[in-house]
């Protein structure tokens, strides 16, 4: 993001994004502030990473304007705890795209460790008049 005063950077910290074939990988580097009382990555941080990854995938994989798009649905299954000592990655693929919608799915991983699985539906930005 160009504006470092917004939620993504202020709460999540620096993130890196890259395309890997037909998938998009969004990486964050967890810090102590991202942990819960069990010293694992807080579920809200994982959910935030997932939501941000949907928009990263729109931008990287489809060159779509993600800034004014909105999340319509997000389904998440938490599978394993995230460790604050390793990078946390959301890996996303676009399943289908229509004129107004993008259907996506992905996983949150730390190396070979599966933290969460998810699917999301995003409504693309409306053209400005």
WONOR-V963837 format. One record per backbone hydrogen bond with DSSP energy under -1.0 kcal/mol. CO is the residue of the C=O (numbers start at 1). NH is the residue of the N-H. If there is no record, write none. Layout:
co=CO nh=NH
co=CO nh=NH
//
This chain:
co=3 nh=6
co=6 nh=10
co=7 nh=11
co=8 nh=12
co=9 nh=13
co=16 nh=27
co=18 nh=25
co=20 nh=23
co=23 nh=20
co=24 nh=92
co=25 nh=18
co=26 nh=90
co=27 nh=16
co=28 nh=88
co=31 nh=34
co=32 nh=35
co=34 nh=42
co=36 nh=39
co=40 nh=36
co=42 nh=46
co=43 nh=47
co=44 nh=48
co=45 nh=49
co=46 nh=50
co=47 nh=51
co=48 nh=52
co=49 nh=53
co=50 nh=54
co=51 nh=55
co=52 nh=56
co=53 nh=57
co=54 nh=58
co=55 nh=59
co=56 nh=60
co=57 nh=61
co=58 nh=62
co=58 nh=64
co=66 nh=69
co=70 nh=123
co=73 nh=121
co=75 nh=119
co=77 nh=117
co=82 nh=41
co=83 nh=86
co=88 nh=28
co=89 nh=109
co=90 nh=26
co=91 nh=107
co=92 nh=24
co=93 nh=105
co=96 nh=103
co=100 nh=124
co=101 nh=98
co=102 nh=122
co=103 nh=95
co=103 nh=96
co=104 nh=120
co=105 nh=93
co=106 nh=118
co=107 nh=91
co=108 nh=115
co=108 nh=116
co=109 nh=89
co=110 nh=113
co=113 nh=110
co=115 nh=79
co=115 nh=80
co=116 nh=108
co=117 nh=77
co=118 nh=106
co=119 nh=75
co=120 nh=104
co=121 nh=72
co=121 nh=73
co=122 nh=102
co=123 nh=70
//
